[in-house]
Amino acid sequence: MEFLQQLGLQQHNPGVSSGTQWLTTHGATIESFSPVDGKSIGTVASADQASYESLMQTSLAAAKEWRNWPAPKRGEIVRQIGEALRANKTPLGQLVSYEMGKSLQEGYGEVQEMIDICDFAVGLSRQLYGLTMHSERPQHRMYEQWHPLGVVAIISAFNFPVAVFSWNAALAWICGNTTIWKPSEKAPLCGVAVQEIIAKVFAANHVPEGVNCLIQGGREVGEWLSKDTRIPLVSATGSTRMGKLLSATVAARLGKSILELGGNNAIIISKDADLDMSLIGCVFGAVGTAGQRCTSTRRLIIHESVYDAFTTKLVKAYAQLSIGNPLDPKNHVGPLIDQDAVAMYLKAIEDCKAQGGQFLVEGGVVTGAGYESGCYVKPCIAAVTNELAIVQHETFAPILYVMKYSNLDEAIAMQNNVPQGLSSAIMTLNMREAELFLSANGSDCGIANVNIGTSGAEIGGAFGGEKETGGGRESGSDAWKAYMRRQTNTINYGTNLPLAQGIQFDL
């Protein structure tokens, strides 16, 4: 395909890069298959212990030099990366769509997120502010400043194969860190393509080799990164199960982690909601990326007085969904990532029925011409109660659970009564309901929206969630502080040395 050639991808691609150089490795080969048509796109080479250690040494050496570049100069490099991404938005967006399976519009949108975070980081490179504090001692000045951590490891998931990397990397770089990125083994070619784009910018600006490293591989590579005491921060996106294992490993060596894990996101549909507007947010949230977003809408909590009217609208909207090749703009829903994901989807439907769920829109695998990969499934809707075991579980697929509530306190309790705490929303024109939902007595999620859906976060706000979602924050606001270490400084410019708290110590 033309976009593969435009991005410089080959049938057989290296998999370990220290920035502009590809390293020799004798690790296993990873083959990437597109869920769109089941065809092999290409292969990459996994890291072995020798290539990992070589990469690590290069990154450590680069960190010592990169941290001494002025932050605005580092920001200028990130600005140029944003421009390079703009120039490659079309082919890279097409690759994201083809390798991962999300719609072409979403593929382009993901690359746009990379561009946006670069723009954000450029401005931030001149705003890494500390504070000044008044000292209790005369002729003393106190202030705080922020320093780079060193090497930051980034482990990303298949559903956002490039954007989440950029959320972390753009901030890490302007903060003076180097990065080692492990892409998902389910979308490895996206990693190679991004590495090549960034490498050209780095080479043109004589950026130290090792500032941006790429390492391919499976679970064992993630374990190497999480156990390595030379890496002060590991940022990981994936399942709650993965996050718990990684968190324990990193914490055992007193390292830091940023975790973006599972979501079981709900939208409350109030009796005072604009039902037509609500429909758009609910349907996109449930079926966008075939339900494979951590922010996907999985539950609708609908007021009993509008339940029938809204579910009727919902069923009618689902009947209009077009399922097919995501590179065709007329299709709304692409494939799941692979056959394992399809099996989990089918198992969740079986479990839901066994637990008493009643399907308003039936699911199943789509077959026939154009669906040969076996990864296309039907978005479905089940009427349930929130307590069902399957509803408490995050299934990464387009299964939407609908349930009734009678008062807002009940709805908020239902919304919060799951292990996950990422994104949430309420659809209402009632100001009191909106404000209660956003209050300390409202949603317990890291993201709480009014009159928009649960997915589609902007990069200007810190992204992340609570409870089993991991508690991490990436992207906007002051998330940059996680990539730096705080240092408090006190300067005595007087002729005496008074001690704090009025302590006397005379010699």
Secondary structure, DSSP 4 states (H G I P E B T S, - for coil): -HHHHHTT--SEE--EESSS-BPP----EEEEE-TTT--EEEEEEPP-HHHHHHHHHHHHHHHHHHTTS-HHHHHHHHHHHHHHHHHTHHHHHHHHHHHH---HHHHHHHHHHHHHHHHHHHHHTT-----EEE-SSTTEEEEEEEEE-SEEEEE--TTSTTHHHHHHHHHHHHTT-EEEEE--TTSHHHHHHHHHHHHHHHHHTTPPTTSEEEE--SHHHHHHHHH-TT-SEEEEES-HHHHHHHHHHHHHTT-EEEEE----EEEEE-TTS-HHHHHHHHHHHHHGGGG-STT-EEEEEEETTTHHHHHHHHHHHHHT--BS-TTSTT-SB---SSHHHHHHHHHHHHHHHHTT-EEEE---B--STT-TTS--B--EEEE--TTSTTTTS--SSSEEEEEEESSHHHHHHHHH-SSEESEEEEE-S-HHHHHHHHSTTS--SSEEEESS-SS---TTSEE--EETT-S--EESTTGGGGGEEEEEEEEE-SSS-PPGGG-----
